[in-house]
């Protein structure tokens, strides 16, 4: 027997969808306004200052965000979705290869973060579990994109790509932590940081290529300590 949907139910569902869409759009507008306020006023900006800068009451902010932790998480997610992840995707799908690609991927991550010091400090000063999850989720997305690129290029070269995922997560996690340390206390230029990270990553990639990506070959090969160039021993 056919079931008929009530016109009232259809109308109600339509209203709910439109209201949900309105809330999503309004929340995004408030997050974008918060990002602009942080850039202008600094990472220590208060909820009162954010509301005043956006041109709304604090009551309006709390209508869309539970508290400052909730707003901080939304800021992190918005920055990742609109800036960090698109920038990394563009770098990973570029026509570069070898050393140039390795350095470019690292450069884009470091400079994307370095170009937004106030939003970065605003987010990282918050220790909530939801913020930490948002950071981890964005890193995981980037690591998986890197793993896809590694698998594709290694397969094209006839290499064993079984280790692509742990290598990708190791690289992204290491670069993120090193960049965080540098942002907190910049003891060198951004170019030096990028080159140090590239030195490590490129050397690791060269070692992986030397064993064709094979874990068995790596295990069976001898692992002598590296020898300093003779010029440094004189």
C-alpha positions as CSV (number, residue, x, y, z in Angstrom):
1,X,0.0,0.0,0.0
2,X,1.5,3.4,-1.0
3,X,2.4,5.8,1.7
4,X,1.8,9.5,1.2
5,X,3.9,12.2,2.8
6,X,1.9,14.9,4.4
7,X,2.2,18.3,2.8
8,X,2.6,19.8,6.3
9,X,5.6,17.4,7.0
10,X,7.2,18.3,3.6
11,X,6.8,22.0,4.4
12,X,8.2,21.5,7.9
13,X,11.2,19.6,6.6
14,X,11.9,22.3,4.0
15,X,11.9,24.9,6.7
16,X,14.3,22.9,8.8
17,X,16.7,22.5,5.9
18,X,16.6,26.2,5.2
19,X,17.1,27.1,8.8
20,X,20.0,24.7,9.1
21,X,21.6,26.1,6.0
22,X,21.1,29.6,7.3
23,X,22.8,28.6,10.6
24,X,25.8,27.1,8.7
25,X,26.2,30.2,6.6
26,X,25.8,32.6,9.5
27,X,28.3,30.6,11.6
28,X,30.8,30.7,8.7
29,X,30.3,34.5,8.4
30,X,31.0,34.9,12.1
31,X,34.1,32.7,11.9
32,X,35.4,34.8,9.0
33,X,34.7,37.9,11.0
34,X,36.6,36.4,14.0
35,X,39.6,35.6,11.8
36,X,39.7,39.2,10.6
37,X,39.4,40.5,14.2
38,X,42.2,38.3,15.3
39,X,44.4,39.5,12.5
40,X,43.7,43.2,13.4
41,X,43.7,42.9,17.2
42,X,46.0,40.1,17.9
43,X,45.8,36.6,19.3
44,X,44.8,37.7,22.8
45,X,41.6,39.2,21.6
46,X,38.6,38.7,23.9
47,X,35.0,37.6,23.0
48,X,33.8,41.1,23.7
49,X,36.4,42.6,21.3
50,X,35.6,40.0,18.7
51,X,31.9,40.8,18.9
52,X,32.5,44.5,18.7
53,X,34.9,44.2,15.8
54,X,32.4,42.0,13.9
55,X,29.6,44.4,14.8
56,X,27.4,42.0,16.7
57,X,26.6,41.5,20.4
58,X,28.3,38.9,22.4
59,X,24.9,37.3,22.8
60,X,24.8,36.7,19.1
61,X,28.2,34.9,19.2
62,X,27.0,32.6,22.0
63,X,23.9,31.8,20.0
64,X,26.2,30.1,17.4
65,X,29.1,29.1,19.6
66,X,28.9,27.4,23.0
67,X,32.0,29.3,24.3
68,X,35.4,30.6,23.2
69,X,36.7,27.0,22.9
70,X,33.9,26.3,20.4
71,X,34.8,29.4,18.4
72,X,38.5,28.6,18.5
73,X,37.8,25.1,17.1
74,X,35.7,26.7,14.4
75,X,38.5,29.1,13.5
76,X,41.0,26.3,13.2
77,X,38.6,24.3,11.0
78,X,37.8,27.3,8.8
79,X,41.5,28.1,8.4
80,X,42.3,24.5,7.5
81,X,39.5,24.2,5.0
82,X,40.0,27.5,3.2
83,X,43.7,28.0,3.4
84,X,46.0,25.3,4.7
85,X,44.5,22.2,3.0
86,X,43.9,23.9,-0.4
87,X,47.5,25.3,-0.3
88,X,48.9,21.9,0.5
89,X,46.8,20.2,-2.2
90,X,48.1,22.6,-4.8
91,X,51.7,21.9,-3.8
92,X,51.2,18.1,-3.8
93,X,49.7,18.2,-7.2
94,X,52.2,20.5,-8.8
95,X,54.4,19.5,-11.8
96,X,57.5,19.7,-9.7
97,X,59.5,16.5,-9.0
98,X,62.3,15.2,-6.8
99,X,64.1,17.7,-4.5
100,X,62.1,20.7,-5.8
101,X,58.8,19.0,-4.9
102,X,60.0,18.0,-1.5
103,X,61.1,21.6,-0.7
104,X,58.0,23.1,-2.1
105,X,55.6,21.0,0.0
106,X,57.5,21.9,3.1
107,X,57.8,25.6,2.1
108,X,54.1,25.9,1.5
109,X,53.2,24.4,4.9
110,X,55.7,26.6,6.8
111,X,54.8,29.8,5.0
112,X,51.1,29.2,5.2
113,X,51.4,29.0,9.0
114,X,54.0,31.8,9.2
115,X,51.8,34.2,7.2
116,X,49.0,33.9,9.8
117,X,50.9,34.3,13.1
118,X,48.0,35.8,15.1
119,X,45.3,33.2,14.1
120,X,47.9,30.5,14.7
121,X,48.7,31.7,18.2
122,X,45.0,32.2,18.9
123,X,44.3,28.6,18.1
124,X,47.3,27.1,19.7
125,X,46.8,29.0,23.0
126,X,43.6,27.0,23.4
127,X,44.0,23.5,25.0
128,X,40.5,22.2,24.5
129,X,40.0,18.6,23.3
130,X,37.9,19.8,20.4
131,X,40.6,22.1,19.1
132,X,43.2,19.4,19.4
133,X,41.0,17.1,17.4
134,X,40.5,19.8,14.7
135,X,44.3,20.2,14.4
136,X,44.8,16.4,14.3
137,X,42.1,16.0,11.7
138,X,43.6,18.7,9.4
139,X,47.0,17.0,9.7
140,X,45.5,13.6,8.9
141,X,43.9,15.0,5.7
142,X,47.3,16.5,4.6
143,X,49.1,13.2,5.5
144,X,46.6,11.2,3.5
145,X,47.1,13.5,0.5
146,X,50.8,13.1,0.8
147,X,50.4,9.3,1.0
148,X,48.4,9.2,-2.2
149,X,51.0,11.2,-4.0
150,X,53.8,9.0,-2.7
151,X,52.0,5.8,-3.7
152,X,51.3,7.1,-7.2
153,X,54.8,8.2,-7.8
154,X,56.4,5.1,-6.3
155,X,54.1,2.8,-8.2
156,X,55.0,4.6,-11.4
157,X,58.7,3.9,-10.7
158,X,58.1,0.3,-9.9
159,X,58.8,0.7,-6.2
160,X,57.2,-1.0,-3.2
161,X,54.8,1.7,-1.8
162,X,53.7,-0.3,1.3
163,X,55.2,2.3,3.7
164,X,53.7,5.3,2.0
165,X,51.1,6.0,4.8
166,X,53.5,5.8,7.9
167,X,56.1,7.8,5.9
168,X,53.5,10.5,5.1
169,X,52.2,10.8,8.7
170,X,55.8,10.9,10.0
171,X,56.7,13.7,7.6
172,X,53.6,15.8,8.2
173,X,53.8,15.3,12.0
174,X,57.5,16.2,12.1
175,X,57.1,19.3,9.9
176,X,54.1,20.4,12.0
177,X,55.9,20.0,15.3
178,X,59.1,21.7,14.0
179,X,57.0,24.6,12.6
180,X,55.1,25.0,15.9
181,X,58.4,25.1,17.8
182,X,59.8,27.7,15.4
183,X,56.6,29.8,15.6
184,X,56.8,29.8,19.4
185,X,60.5,30.8,19.4
186,X,61.9,31.6,15.9
187,X,65.7,31.0,16.3
188,X,66.3,31.0,12.6
189,X,64.9,32.4,9.4
190,X,62.0,30.7,7.7
191,X,64.2,29.8,4.8
192,X,66.7,28.1,7.1
193,X,63.9,26.2,8.8
194,X,62.5,25.1,5.4
195,X,66.0,24.0,4.2
196,X,66.7,22.0,7.5
197,X,63.4,20.2,7.2
198,X,64.0,19.6,3.5
199,X,67.5,18.2,4.3
200,X,66.0,15.6,6.6
201,X,63.1,14.7,4.4
202,X,65.1,14.5,1.2
203,X,67.8,12.4,2.8
204,X,65.1,10.0,4.1
205,X,63.5,9.8,0.6
206,X,66.9,9.0,-0.9
207,X,67.4,6.2,1.5
208,X,63.9,4.8,0.7
209,X,64.7,4.9,-3.0
210,X,68.0,3.1,-2.5
211,X,66.2,0.0,-1.1
212,X,63.3,0.4,-3.7
213,X,60.9,1.1,-0.8
214,X,61.3,-2.5,0.3
215,X,61.2,-3.2,4.0
216,X,62.8,-6.6,3.5
217,X,65.7,-5.1,1.6
218,X,66.2,-2.5,4.3
219,X,66.3,-5.2,7.0
220,X,68.8,-7.3,5.1
221,X,71.1,-4.5,4.2
222,X,74.0,-3.6,6.6
223,X,73.6,-0.3,8.4
224,X,77.1,1.1,9.0
225,X,77.4,4.5,10.7
226,X,77.8,7.3,8.2
227,X,81.3,8.4,7.4
228,X,82.3,12.1,7.5
229,X,83.8,13.5,4.3
230,X,87.6,13.3,4.3
231,X,87.8,17.1,3.9
232,X,86.2,17.4,7.4
233,X,88.7,15.0,8.9
234,X,91.8,16.9,7.8
